[in-house]
Structures are given as structure tokens and as C-alpha cells.
Amino acid sequence: MNLGFTRILDAVLGRGESAITVPALDGAFRPNRRLDEASQRIAIDHPSAIIAGPGGLLVASADEIRRLDSGGVWSRVHKAEGAISCLGEVGGGIAVGLENGAVKIVGGRFDGTRFEPAPEARCPVAIAGIEDCLYVCHGSASNGPSDWQRDLMERNSSGSIWLLEPISGGRHRIADRLAFPAGIVADRETLVVSESWKHRILRVDRSTGRLLDVPLGDIPGYPGRISQDGKQGHLLSVFAPRSQLVEFILREPGFKRRMLTEIEPRYWVAPTYRAGRSFYEPMQGGGVKHLGILKPWAPTLSFGMVVRMDENCLPLENFQSRADGATHGIVGAVRHGNSLYAASRGNGVVARLEASSGNGSVGP
């Protein structure tokens, strides 16, 4: 059947890409309060990324990289030239993605190496280092890392994955036309990538960028960063929830055009790191609040969720902060020692969940 005719038929029948249905939070995604019930909550301003390695637990905060020391105290490790969008590790150093599109390496064997932004590589949102290579996800070719809401509303699919070689300074694109690739993990032969606007996890060939399979699709939120969980599993951060209202707005070009032009971004009908701070935001009246109380099951434009997946990227369990929670907008989660750490951009906190019995326990 002709592709154009299929899309017209889907639009009339409300199916395929025109469907506004959203999968329920059930099974491995079943709602809970495990992020809010974390054993420790450590305040930090504007966290944008988190990594764990031999140097300790590192979090990007605005234009700084901070290390978590004993007693829950932060110490500054590096101050960048501008806001930091993502972090990774390579050659014993830290790969730093910047809001201006550049990627530089701090410390280790490649200290001082820098890759300047290019026309189609100026939105670094995730970095994975393996051996002497860096794989960088650029979420969009037209918007910067902080403009992810606009990129979603424009329904772009201009993201790409690039291979950077610190030894030679070379780089080349291995995959493109992705709908905001926001997370990446590399192993010997493949890359595991989260494609946010299509709500799915991809596995691609590390050398050619060829799509191998889609191990997890139709996620009930927008998947972001991915980190390794032990030797085989993965931790997936879901930075915002999906909703039928947003799915409907995405299919209304006239409304979207006026909204993007005439309304401040913080009042858009769009997912966000933290909703509910102003009555002028959408979905703040009516059935969302009852007698002034926000219900945990209320429709929301923000929440928090970390998903623990097995080696095949199938979900095993999740750690969640619901509509009335205080750990929204998860921009990264890592396993460090016997604990799981999740960075909440929406509430400015790093939540620590102990690997012990109880409501806040972390799986094996």
C-alpha cells in the first residue's frame, strides 16, 4: 500500500502514528514511591548528568562537575566554560558535552582533546566511552540540548550518533534520522540507544550504525540516559511521562505553531522536568487537584522513573516518583557500590537507594 495513502488512512482512523493512546503503567512499570522513599536525598543545583567510576560519583551541576564525598558533601572537580549537557568516561578522563555543542575531555590520557560543534552535531545529550572511542548522541540538528521540548513539539527526527576518536581527532556519523537519541551504552559489538520521541530502545551495530532490533518499545514515558547495571543489565532513566493530551497536541500543527510562537515555554502543553509550580501551567485545575491536594494518580506533565532492565533490555522493575512526588525529571541513574543513585533535575536532588530489604531496596 502507498505510504502516503497509509498515513492519510491512519489520520482518519486515529491509528498508527496518528494514535493518541498511551500504555498504562503496569507490570514492570507499575506505580510506586521508591524514589521518594530513598534512604538518602542529597541536594544539588540543576543536575544534568551523573556517572560513576573509579574517581567516585560525579554529577554535572550547571557549569560544574561535582564529586560526592563522604557525609553527602559535594566538592568541585571541574568548572567548564558553559552549561554541561552530558558526561561520559574515556581513557581515564571525563568526556564533557557542553550546551554550546562542543565535546571536550578533562583528565586522563586525552586531557585537553576537544571536538568543536558541527552543523549536524551541536546537541550532545549522551556519551559512551569504550576502549579509545567515544560515541556521542546528538539529539537534534536544529535545537540545542535544553530545547528538547521544542524539538518534541516540532516532531523532529534529526538526531544522530557520532564516533569520536581522541587519538586522531577524527569523527564520523554512524547513524542519523533518529527521534532525539538521549541515551547510549556501548559494548564490544553493539550500541544500546534510547530514542525518546519514539518511546523505544534500539540496538544498533557499533561499526555501521545499522539497526539490529528494537528490544523495548512503547515505553509509557520519554526514555533518556542509559547506564550499565552490573555486568549485563542496564538502568534506564525516563525523564518525563507520556500523556494523551500531549499526544493529541502533537497531531495539531496549527495549535502547536501558535503555542510555540505566542506562549512562554514554561506554559506549553508539553512534558517537563517539574510541573505544578504555577497555576498558569496547563492541567493545574479541575480534576488534577481536589480540595487543594494533588492526587498521586492525577494527570501530570512530570514524574520520575528509573527502570532496571536485563541484558536483553527487558524491564524487570522500576523506581518511581508519582504526580505528587518530589523526585521528578530523572536525568540519569547509576549503580555505585551497593547503591543506586538517581539525579532529579526537576527537584534538584540526588536520591540514593540502598541495596537492602525494604521499600527502597534495589534489585540484585
C-alpha positions in Angstrom: 0.0 0.0 0.0 1.2 3.5 -0.8 2.9 5.1 2.2 1.2 8.4 1.7 -2.2 6.8 1.5 -1.5 4.8 4.6 -0.7 7.9 6.6 -3.9 9.6 5.4 -5.9 6.5 6.4 -4.2 6.4 9.8 -5.1 10.1 10.3 -8.7 9.4 9.6 -8.9 6.3 11.7 -6.7 7.5 14.5 -4.2 4.6 14.3 -0.5 4.2 13.7 1.4 7.5 14.1 -1.9 9.3 14.5 -3.0 7.3 17.6 -3.0 9.2 20.9 -3.2 6.1 23.1 -0.6 5.8 25.9 0.3 2.5 27.5 -0.6 2.0 31.1 1.8 2.0 34.0 1.6 -1.7 34.7 3.7 -4.8 35.1 7.4 -3.8 35.5 6.2 -0.1 35.2 3.7 -0.4 38.0 3.4 2.9 40.0 5.3 3.1 43.3 7.1 5.7 45.5 10.5 4.1 45.7 12.4 7.2 44.6 10.7 9.4 47.2 11.3 6.8 49.8 15.1 6.7 49.1 17.3 6.3 52.1 19.2 9.5 51.4 18.4 12.6 49.4 21.3 15.0 48.6 20.5 18.5 47.3 22.3 19.8 44.3 21.5 22.7 41.9 20.4 21.9 38.3 21.9 18.4 37.9 22.1 17.4 34.2 24.1 14.2 34.2 25.6 11.6 36.6 28.3 9.0 36.1 30.1 6.6 38.5 33.7 5.3 38.1 37.0 4.8 39.9 37.0 8.5 40.7 33.7 8.3 42.6 30.2 9.5 41.9 30.3 12.6 39.6 27.3 14.9 38.9 27.2 17.8 36.4 25.6 20.9 38.0 25.1 23.9 35.7 28.8 24.5 34.5 30.5 22.4 37.2 31.3 18.8 37.7 31.0 17.8 41.4 32.1 14.7 43.3 30.1 13.3 46.1 32.3 12.9 49.2 31.6 11.2 52.5 28.9 12.7 54.5 26.9 13.8 51.5 29.2 16.8 50.7 29.9 18.0 47.2 33.4 19.0 46.1 34.1 20.7 42.7 36.2 18.7 40.3 36.0 20.9 37.2 34.4 24.2 36.1 33.5 24.3 32.4 33.2 27.2 30.0 29.4 26.9 29.9 26.5 24.7 30.9 27.2 21.0 30.8 24.7 18.8 29.0 26.2 15.3 29.4 29.1 13.3 30.9 31.0 10.1 29.9 34.3 8.4 30.6 37.2 7.6 28.2 40.9 6.9 28.7 40.8 7.6 32.4 39.3 11.0 31.9 35.9 12.6 31.7 34.2 13.4 28.4 32.1 16.5 28.8 29.3 17.6 26.4 28.5 21.3 26.5 25.3 23.2 25.9 27.2 25.1 23.1 27.6 21.8 21.2 31.3 21.1 21.9 32.7 17.9 23.5 35.9 18.0 25.5 37.9 15.6 27.6 39.2 16.5 31.0 41.9 14.4 32.6 43.3 11.0 31.7 45.3 10.2 28.6 43.3 12.5 26.3 43.2 15.5 28.6 42.6 18.7 26.6 41.2 17.0 23.5 38.3 19.0 22.1 35.7 18.4 19.3 34.0 21.6 18.2 30.3 21.7 17.2 29.4 20.9 13.6 26.2 21.9 11.7 24.6 18.5 12.4 26.5 17.7 15.6 25.7 20.5 18.0 23.4 18.9 20.5 25.3 16.4 22.7 22.9 14.7 25.1 24.6 11.4 25.9 28.2 10.0 25.7 29.5 6.4 26.0 33.2 5.6 26.1 34.7 2.3 25.2 38.4 1.5 24.6 39.8 4.6 23.0 36.5 5.6 21.3 33.6 8.0 22.2 30.1 7.5 21.0 28.1 10.7 21.2 24.3 11.1 20.7 23.3 14.5 19.3 19.6 14.8 20.0 18.8 17.2 17.2 20.3 19.0 14.3 18.1 22.1 14.8 17.8 22.5 18.6 20.2 22.6 21.5 20.2 20.2 24.5 18.0 22.5 26.6 15.5 23.0 23.8 14.2 19.3 23.9 10.6 20.4 24.5 10.6 22.4 21.2 12.2 19.5 19.4 9.4 17.2 20.6 6.7 19.7 19.7 8.2 20.1 16.2 8.2 16.3 15.9 11.8 16.3 14.6 13.8 13.2 13.7 17.1 14.8 13.0 19.2 13.2 15.8 22.4 11.3 15.1 25.1 9.1 16.6 28.8 10.1 16.1 32.0 8.2 16.7 34.8 10.4 18.0 38.4 9.2 18.0 40.5 11.2 20.6 43.8 9.7 19.3 43.4 11.0 15.8 40.9 13.8 16.4 38.7 12.2 13.7 34.9 11.8 13.9 32.2 10.4 11.6 28.5 9.9 11.8 27.3 6.3 12.1 23.6 6.8 12.4 21.1 9.6 11.7 17.4 10.4 11.3 16.8 9.5 14.9 14.0 11.0 17.0 16.2 12.5 19.8 18.6 9.7 20.8 19.1 10.6 24.5 20.9 7.7 26.0 23.7 5.3 24.9 25.7 2.3 26.2 28.5 0.6 24.2 29.7 -2.9 24.3 32.1 -4.9 22.0 29.8 -5.1 19.0 26.6 -3.1 19.6 25.2 0.2 20.9 22.1 0.3 23.0 20.3 3.6 22.3 17.2 5.2 23.7 15.1 7.1 21.1 13.0 9.5 23.1 10.3 10.7 20.7 9.5 7.2 19.5 9.5 5.9 23.1 11.8 2.9 22.4 15.1 1.3 22.9 17.2 0.4 19.9 20.2 -1.9 19.4 22.5 -0.9 16.5 25.7 -2.2 15.1 28.6 -0.4 16.6 30.6 -0.2 13.4 28.0 0.6 10.8 25.1 2.0 12.8 22.7 -0.5 11.2 19.6 -1.1 13.2 19.7 -4.7 14.6 16.5 -4.8 16.6 14.1 -2.9 18.9 14.2 -4.8 22.2 11.8 -2.5 24.0 9.1 -0.3 22.5 6.0 1.7 23.5 7.5 2.9 26.8 5.0 4.9 28.9 7.4 7.8 29.1 10.3 9.5 27.3 13.4 7.4 27.7 16.7 9.2 28.4 20.1 8.1 29.7 21.1 4.5 29.9 23.9 3.1 32.2 25.3 -0.3 32.8 23.9 -2.1 35.8 26.5 -4.7 36.8 28.0 -7.0 34.1 24.9 -7.5 32.0 21.9 -5.3 33.0 21.0 -1.7 32.3 19.5 1.2 34.1 17.2 3.4 32.1 16.1 6.9 33.1 12.7 8.1 32.0 12.7 11.9 32.3 9.0 12.7 31.6 5.7 10.9 31.3 3.6 10.5 28.2 0.0 11.6 28.2 -3.0 11.5 25.8 -3.2 15.3 26.0 0.3 15.8 24.7 -0.1 13.1 22.1 -3.2 14.9 20.9 -1.4 18.3 20.8 1.5 16.8 18.8 -1.0 16.0 16.0 -2.5 19.5 15.8 0.0 21.6 13.7 -2.0 24.8 13.9 -2.3 24.8 17.6 1.4 23.9 18.1 2.5 26.7 15.8 0.6 29.3 17.8 1.7 27.8 21.1 5.4 27.8 20.2 5.1 31.4 18.9 2.8 33.1 21.4 3.3 31.3 24.8 6.3 31.1 27.1 7.9 27.7 27.1 7.1 27.0 30.8 3.4 27.2 30.0 3.4 24.9 26.9 1.3 21.8 26.9 4.4 19.7 26.9 6.2 17.3 29.2 8.6 18.9 31.6 11.1 18.1 34.3 8.9 19.6 37.0 5.3 20.6 36.7 2.9 22.2 39.2 4.9 25.3 40.2 2.4 27.8 38.7 -1.4 27.9 38.4 -0.9 29.2 34.9 0.6 25.9 33.8 -1.8 23.5 31.9 -3.5 20.8 33.9 -3.3 22.6 37.2 -7.0 22.9 37.9 -10.2 20.8 37.6 -9.7 17.2 38.4 -6.0 17.4 38.9 -6.3 18.8 42.4 -9.2 18.0 44.8 -9.7 20.2 47.9 -6.2 21.7 47.2 -4.5 18.4 47.3 -2.6 16.9 44.3 -3.5 13.3 43.9 -0.8 10.7 43.1 -2.9 9.3 40.2 -3.6 12.8 38.7 -2.7 13.5 35.1 0.7 15.1 35.1 3.3 16.5 32.8 6.2 15.4 35.0 7.2 12.5 37.1 10.3 10.4 38.0 11.2 6.9 36.9 14.2 4.6 36.7 13.8 1.2 35.0 16.1 -1.7 35.8 16.5 -3.9 32.7 18.1 -7.2 32.0 20.8 -7.9 29.4 18.1 -8.0 26.7 16.7 -4.6 27.7 13.5 -6.2 29.0 12.2 -4.3 32.1 12.5 -6.0 35.5 11.4 -3.4 37.9 11.1 0.4 38.3 11.7 3.1 40.9 9.2 5.9 40.6 8.0 9.3 41.9 4.4 9.9 41.1 2.4 13.1 40.3 2.6 14.3 43.9 6.2 13.1 44.4 9.4 15.1 45.0 11.9 13.3 42.6 10.8 14.3 39.1 12.8 14.7 35.9 15.3 11.9 36.3 18.3 12.8 34.0 20.5 9.9 34.9 20.8 6.8 37.2 23.9 4.7 38.0 24.9 1.9 40.2 27.8 2.9 42.6 28.9 0.4 45.2 25.9 -1.2 46.7 23.6 1.7 46.0 21.6 3.1 43.1 21.8 6.9 42.6 19.3 8.8 40.6 19.7 12.5 39.6 16.5 14.5 39.7 16.6 17.7 37.6 13.1 18.6 38.4 13.7 18.8 42.2 17.4 19.4 42.4 18.4 16.3 44.3 20.3 13.0 44.0 18.4 10.1 45.6 20.3 7.2 47.0 18.6 3.8 47.2 20.3 1.1 49.3 20.7 -2.5 48.2 18.9 -3.9 51.2 15.4 -5.1 52.1 12.6 -2.6 52.4 10.6 -0.3 50.2 13.7 1.5 48.9 15.6 -1.7 48.1 17.5 -2.2 44.8 17.3 -5.5 42.9 20.3 -7.8 42.7 
